Amino acid sequence: MKLLYYFVFCGWYLLSLIPLRLLYVVSDVLYVPLYYLVRYRRKVVRKNLTASFPEKSIGEIVRIEKKFYRFFCDCAMENIKLFSMSKEQIMKRMTFSGADAMASDLEQTGKNFGFIYLGHYCNWEWIASLAYWYPSQIHSSQIYHPLYNKTFDRLFLYMRSRFGGECIPMKDTLRRIIALKRQKQLTMIGFIADQAPKWNSIHHWTPFLHRDTSFFIGTEQIGKQVGAVIYFADVRRIKRGYYHCDLKRITVSPEEYPDYELTDRYAALLEEMIRREPAYWLWTHNRWKRTKEEWERRQSEEKC
């Protein structure tokens, strides 16, 4: 396994040394077989887009679909490049506004934590470079779900942590946050919370892209426990290979909100961002495979 990891690592690193403009040529070539021949998850993407935008014509849906697959290929090449990208390069291509204000929020409120709601939108892997935009006394981290393939899990851990941020496995989230709280460490933590929870992790449904949709509620629950300042990462693609993230504060007092209201707010902000430019969300994910109707049926059976 170690030999395979080092072999893949070396190959990935060598590919990352290719200039990004040439990797985009590879992306342009890759798009054709991926979309027209392999038809990678085309049915899932079409179903998701059609249900999310019933007001759009089939022609508009197809245009969004094709733009998504082109971006999907671009994103793959950008993440290859991320393996060897320098601090100067990533800070030029992935910019942020609001990072200084986040640091000020912690200082003024006397709180230890800032939680950032993220989505699988634009190139979310590049957002790990946010660690470069904080003052040095702030610890940067992100919650992640380990990959089943151990080799690729190690590769992605290397890629995500090379900018100085800590990767916290999802199952260790609460334990690690409690440890950071005991250390009184100022910490910003990113939570990508837009994927579908498993049945036993579903507790709440909210309207999202014309459907009742379940979301992970851990960001809200833990945020209330530790009194975190809550933010949303509003990301835009400026042009090919360039992104900007505006870090918007949702609240400095999550404990004052009724249960699930912050999760609902996140869903609304995420939908607003997606509607602005639909092609940049991860439509290949079978987001609505678990329905509210099926969940209610399961709940009823458990009570019997």
C-alpha positions as a Python dict, from the first residue, in 0.01 Angstrom:
ca = {
    (1, 'M'): (0, 0, 0),
    (2, 'K'): (284, 241, 86),
    (3, 'L'): (456, 163, -244),
    (4, 'L'): (136, 238, -435),
    (5, 'Y'): (94, 566, -245),
    (6, 'Y'): (445, 687, -329),
    (7, 'F'): (405, 580, -692),
    (8, 'V'): (77, 771, -729),
    (9, 'F'): (217, 1065, -531),
    (10, 'C'): (515, 1099, -764),
    (11, 'G'): (295, 1073, -1072),
    (12, 'W'): (48, 1331, -940),
    (13, 'Y'): (331, 1566, -839),
    (14, 'L'): (497, 1545, -1180),
    (15, 'L'): (165, 1620, -1351),
    (16, 'S'): (119, 1919, -1121),
    (17, 'L'): (440, 2074, -1256),
    (18, 'I'): (273, 2121, -1596),
    (19, 'P'): (165, 2486, -1641),
    (20, 'L'): (-204, 2536, -1568),
    (21, 'R'): (-271, 2675, -1916),
    (22, 'L'): (-159, 2340, -2061),
    (23, 'L'): (-363, 2147, -1806),
    (24, 'Y'): (-665, 2342, -1929),
    (25, 'V'): (-593, 2210, -2279),
    (26, 'V'): (-612, 1860, -2128),
    (27, 'S'): (-940, 1963, -1965),
    (28, 'D'): (-1084, 2073, -2300),
    (29, 'V'): (-990, 1739, -2454),
    (30, 'L'): (-1116, 1538, -2156),
    (31, 'Y'): (-1458, 1704, -2165),
    (32, 'V'): (-1556, 1542, -2498),
    (33, 'P'): (-1525, 1173, -2399),
    (34, 'L'): (-1647, 1240, -2045),
    (35, 'Y'): (-1967, 1406, -2161),
    (36, 'Y'): (-2042, 1236, -2492),
    (37, 'L'): (-1888, 887, -2463),
    (38, 'V'): (-1850, 789, -2097),
    (39, 'R'): (-2155, 1003, -2011),
    (40, 'Y'): (-2036, 1017, -1652),
    (41, 'R'): (-2345, 1044, -1427),
    (42, 'R'): (-2534, 1223, -1703),
    (43, 'K'): (-2870, 1086, -1584),
    (44, 'V'): (-2810, 1205, -1227),
    (45, 'V'): (-2699, 1550, -1342),
    (46, 'R'): (-2994, 1592, -1581),
    (47, 'K'): (-3242, 1475, -1317),
    (48, 'N'): (-3096, 1711, -1055),
    (49, 'L'): (-3093, 2012, -1287),
    (50, 'T'): (-3442, 1953, -1424),
    (51, 'A'): (-3596, 1922, -1077),
    (52, 'S'): (-3398, 2216, -939),
    (53, 'F'): (-3491, 2456, -1220),
    (54, 'P'): (-3842, 2363, -1342),
    (55, 'E'): (-3878, 2715, -1482),
    (56, 'K'): (-3596, 2659, -1733),
    (57, 'S'): (-3640, 2512, -2081),
    (58, 'I'): (-3463, 2191, -2183),
    (59, 'G'): (-3228, 2401, -2394),
    (60, 'E'): (-3126, 2607, -2090),
    (61, 'I'): (-3082, 2290, -1883),
    (62, 'V'): (-2854, 2137, -2146),
    (63, 'R'): (-2643, 2455, -2162),
    (64, 'I'): (-2598, 2450, -1783),
    (65, 'E'): (-2521, 2078, -1798),
    (66, 'K'): (-2248, 2119, -2060),
    (67, 'K'): (-2099, 2416, -1876),
    (68, 'F'): (-2095, 2207, -1559),
    (69, 'Y'): (-1904, 1922, -1724),
    (70, 'R'): (-1649, 2165, -1869),
    (71, 'F'): (-1602, 2314, -1525),
    (72, 'F'): (-1585, 1965, -1371),
    (73, 'C'): (-1287, 1888, -1597),
    (74, 'D'): (-1127, 2224, -1518),
    (75, 'C'): (-1166, 2155, -1147),
    (76, 'A'): (-990, 1820, -1182),
    (77, 'M'): (-693, 1986, -1353),
    (78, 'E'): (-685, 2267, -1095),
    (79, 'N'): (-667, 2013, -815),
    (80, 'I'): (-381, 1835, -986),
    (81, 'K'): (-202, 2170, -1002),
    (82, 'L'): (-278, 2229, -634),
    (83, 'F'): (-28, 1956, -548),
    (84, 'S'): (269, 2183, -621),
    (85, 'M'): (116, 2531, -627),
    (86, 'S'): (316, 2788, -431),
    (87, 'K'): (177, 3021, -165),
    (88, 'E'): (212, 3315, -402),
    (89, 'Q'): (30, 3133, -683),
    (90, 'I'): (-266, 3019, -475),
    (91, 'M'): (-305, 3359, -307),
    (92, 'K'): (-318, 3521, -650),
    (93, 'R'): (-578, 3279, -785),
    (94, 'M'): (-793, 3222, -474),
    (95, 'T'): (-868, 3550, -296),
    (96, 'F'): (-1078, 3623, 11),
    (97, 'S'): (-1257, 3917, 164),
    (98, 'G'): (-1372, 3919, 524),
    (99, 'A'): (-1085, 3720, 679),
    (100, 'D'): (-962, 4021, 879),
    (101, 'A'): (-1316, 4090, 998),
    (102, 'M'): (-1343, 3729, 1117),
    (103, 'A'): (-1030, 3772, 1328),
    (104, 'S'): (-1173, 4096, 1469),
    (105, 'D'): (-1499, 3919, 1554),
    (106, 'L'): (-1316, 3668, 1772),
    (107, 'E'): (-1115, 3943, 1940),
    (108, 'Q'): (-1416, 4166, 2009),
    (109, 'T'): (-1648, 3889, 2129),
    (110, 'G'): (-1385, 3699, 2326),
    (111, 'K'): (-1484, 3377, 2151),
    (112, 'N'): (-1252, 3096, 2048),
    (113, 'F'): (-1427, 2960, 1740),
    (114, 'G'): (-1549, 3069, 1402),
    (115, 'F'): (-1744, 2809, 1199),
    (116, 'I'): (-1768, 2853, 823),
    (117, 'Y'): (-2051, 2698, 622),
    (118, 'L'): (-1916, 2579, 285),
    (119, 'G'): (-2063, 2406, -17),
    (120, 'H'): (-1932, 2191, -300),
    (121, 'Y'): (-1930, 2501, -515),
    (122, 'C'): (-1661, 2640, -747),
    (123, 'N'): (-1327, 2484, -650),
    (124, 'W'): (-1388, 2408, -283),
    (125, 'E'): (-1046, 2242, -246),
    (126, 'W'): (-873, 2575, -306),
    (127, 'I'): (-1058, 2730, -11),
    (128, 'A'): (-816, 2542, 217),
    (129, 'S'): (-572, 2825, 134),
    (130, 'L'): (-780, 3050, 360),
    (131, 'A'): (-526, 2965, 630),
    (132, 'Y'): (-286, 3208, 459),
    (133, 'W'): (-529, 3497, 508),
    (134, 'Y'): (-564, 3474, 886),
    (135, 'P'): (-333, 3625, 1151),
    (136, 'S'): (-78, 3368, 1266),
    (137, 'Q'): (-242, 3318, 1606),
    (138, 'I'): (-556, 3171, 1446),
    (139, 'H'): (-558, 2797, 1387),
    (140, 'S'): (-727, 2696, 1060),
    (141, 'S'): (-896, 2360, 1011),
    (142, 'Q'): (-1159, 2181, 807),
    (143, 'I'): (-1386, 1884, 865),
    (144, 'Y'): (-1351, 1607, 607),
    (145, 'H'): (-1496, 1266, 533),
    (146, 'P'): (-1215, 1011, 481),
    (147, 'L'): (-1215, 840, 141),
    (148, 'Y'): (-1265, 464, 122),
    (149, 'N'): (-950, 427, -89),
    (150, 'K'): (-663, 469, 158),
    (151, 'T'): (-413, 573, -108),
    (152, 'F'): (-626, 856, -240),
    (153, 'D'): (-730, 950, 113),
    (154, 'R'): (-362, 1014, 198),
    (155, 'L'): (-313, 1208, -125),
    (156, 'F'): (-610, 1436, -59),
    (157, 'L'): (-503, 1484, 303),
    (158, 'Y'): (-163, 1599, 178),
    (159, 'M'): (-323, 1833, -74),
    (160, 'R'): (-572, 1982, 174),
    (161, 'S'): (-324, 2033, 457),
    (162, 'R'): (-24, 2172, 266),
    (163, 'F'): (-141, 2531, 318),
    (164, 'G'): (-122, 2499, 695),
    (165, 'G'): (-477, 2395, 782),
    (166, 'E'): (-564, 2090, 991),
    (167, 'C'): (-791, 1821, 847),
    (168, 'I'): (-1026, 1680, 1112),
    (169, 'P'): (-1203, 1349, 1034),
    (170, 'M'): (-1579, 1388, 1067),
    (171, 'K'): (-1605, 1124, 1340),
    (172, 'D'): (-1349, 1313, 1552),
    (173, 'T'): (-1508, 1657, 1511),
    (174, 'L'): (-1653, 1707, 1859),
    (175, 'R'): (-1355, 1548, 2036),
    (176, 'R'): (-1108, 1773, 1854),
    (177, 'I'): (-1315, 2089, 1908),
    (178, 'I'): (-1338, 2018, 2281),
    (179, 'A'): (-959, 1976, 2291),
    (180, 'L'): (-908, 2308, 2110),
    (181, 'K'): (-1151, 2476, 2350),
    (182, 'R'): (-956, 2349, 2652),
    (183, 'Q'): (-640, 2489, 2496),
    (184, 'K'): (-820, 2824, 2442),
    (185, 'Q'): (-694, 2814, 2085),
    (186, 'L'): (-848, 3067, 1844),
    (187, 'T'): (-977, 2847, 1562),
    (188, 'M'): (-1161, 2880, 1232),
    (189, 'I'): (-1324, 2558, 1107),
    (190, 'G'): (-1476, 2494, 765),
    (191, 'F'): (-1779, 2265, 738),
    (192, 'I'): (-1889, 2141, 394),
    (193, 'A'): (-2248, 2062, 485),
    (194, 'D'): (-2437, 2024, 157),
    (195, 'Q'): (-2416, 1648, 100),
    (196, 'A'): (-2694, 1404, 185),
    (197, 'P'): (-2683, 1266, 541),
    (198, 'K'): (-2741, 896, 598),
    (199, 'W'): (-3082, 790, 729),
    (200, 'N'): (-2971, 777, 1092),
    (201, 'S'): (-2822, 1128, 1067),
    (202, 'I'): (-3135, 1297, 930),
    (203, 'H'): (-3309, 1522, 1181),
    (204, 'H'): (-3444, 1813, 979),
    (205, 'W'): (-3579, 1896, 633),
    (206, 'T'): (-3576, 2237, 468),
    (207, 'P'): (-3690, 2372, 128),
    (208, 'F'): (-3393, 2375, -110),
    (209, 'L'): (-3406, 2400, -490),
    (210, 'H'): (-3779, 2315, -503),
    (211, 'R'): (-3755, 2006, -279),
    (212, 'D'): (-3763, 1916, 88),
    (213, 'T'): (-3397, 1847, 155),
    (214, 'S'): (-3206, 1707, 453),
    (215, 'F'): (-2885, 1874, 568),
    (216, 'F'): (-2618, 1793, 823),
    (217, 'I'): (-2699, 1989, 1139),
    (218, 'G'): (-2369, 1937, 1322),
    (219, 'T'): (-2235, 2283, 1237),
    (220, 'E'): (-2533, 2445, 1407),
    (221, 'Q'): (-2542, 2206, 1705),
    (222, 'I'): (-2171, 2222, 1786),
    (223, 'G'): (-2165, 2595, 1712),
    (224, 'K'): (-2426, 2650, 1981),
    (225, 'Q'): (-2237, 2431, 2230),
    (226, 'V'): (-1911, 2626, 2196),
    (227, 'G'): (-2062, 2967, 2115),
    (228, 'A'): (-1895, 2992, 1774),
    (229, 'V'): (-1932, 3287, 1539),
    (230, 'I'): (-2104, 3150, 1226),
    (231, 'Y'): (-2011, 3246, 869),
    (232, 'F'): (-2102, 3155, 512),
    (233, 'A'): (-1848, 3127, 230),
    (234, 'D'): (-1996, 3301, -76),
    (235, 'V'): (-1774, 3196, -367),
    (236, 'R'): (-1756, 3329, -723),
    (237, 'R'): (-1558, 3214, -1024),
    (238, 'I'): (-1397, 3529, -1164),
    (239, 'K'): (-1255, 3357, -1470),
    (240, 'R'): (-1082, 3032, -1553),
    (241, 'G'): (-845, 2953, -1268),
    (242, 'Y'): (-945, 3251, -1052),
    (243, 'Y'): (-1193, 3258, -763),
    (244, 'H'): (-1302, 3496, -491),
    (245, 'C'): (-1465, 3407, -160),
    (246, 'D'): (-1659, 3660, 45),
    (247, 'L'): (-1682, 3542, 407),
    (248, 'K'): (-2020, 3663, 532),
    (249, 'R'): (-2105, 3662, 900),
    (250, 'I'): (-2440, 3502, 984),
    (251, 'T'): (-2434, 3552, 1361),
    (252, 'V'): (-2208, 3598, 1663),
    (253, 'S'): (-2473, 3440, 1890),
    (254, 'P'): (-2589, 3104, 1748),
    (255, 'E'): (-2735, 3002, 2084),
    (256, 'E'): (-3007, 3267, 2040),
    (257, 'Y'): (-3150, 3096, 1731),
    (258, 'P'): (-3427, 2833, 1745),
    (259, 'D'): (-3328, 2478, 1649),
    (260, 'Y'): (-3250, 2434, 1279),
    (261, 'E'): (-3290, 2803, 1191),
    (262, 'L'): (-2918, 2840, 1117),
    (263, 'T'): (-2929, 2528, 900),
    (264, 'D'): (-3224, 2680, 712),
    (265, 'R'): (-3027, 3002, 670),
    (266, 'Y'): (-2732, 2809, 529),
    (267, 'A'): (-2959, 2628, 281),
    (268, 'A'): (-3106, 2960, 166),
    (269, 'L'): (-2764, 3122, 117),
    (270, 'L'): (-2637, 2815, -66),
    (271, 'E'): (-2937, 2816, -300),
    (272, 'E'): (-2891, 3186, -368),
    (273, 'M'): (-2527, 3123, -464),
    (274, 'I'): (-2616, 2827, -686),
    (275, 'R'): (-2893, 3017, -866),
    (276, 'R'): (-2651, 3298, -944),
    (277, 'E'): (-2434, 3058, -1148),
    (278, 'P'): (-2575, 2702, -1146),
    (279, 'A'): (-2294, 2531, -1339),
    (280, 'Y'): (-2045, 2547, -1052),
    (281, 'W'): (-2220, 2322, -799),
    (282, 'L'): (-2145, 1948, -777),
    (283, 'W'): (-2446, 1815, -969),
    (284, 'T'): (-2300, 1463, -1005),
    (285, 'H'): (-2382, 1396, -639),
    (286, 'N'): (-2713, 1209, -602),
    (287, 'R'): (-2826, 1470, -352),
    (288, 'W'): (-3194, 1375, -326),
    (289, 'K'): (-3165, 995, -310),
    (290, 'R'): (-3322, 1002, 38),
    (291, 'T'): (-3667, 1160, 36),
    (292, 'K'): (-3874, 1308, 315),
    (293, 'E'): (-4159, 1067, 235),
    (294, 'E'): (-3933, 763, 277),
    (295, 'W'): (-3785, 909, 595),
    (296, 'E'): (-4132, 963, 743),
    (297, 'R'): (-4227, 606, 652),
    (298, 'R'): (-3915, 475, 828),
    (299, 'Q'): (-3989, 690, 1132),
    (300, 'S'): (-4342, 549, 1150),
    (301, 'E'): (-4215, 190, 1127),
    (302, 'E'): (-3966, 249, 1409),
    (303, 'K'): (-4245, 373, 1636),
    (304, 'C'): (-4460, 65, 1572),
}
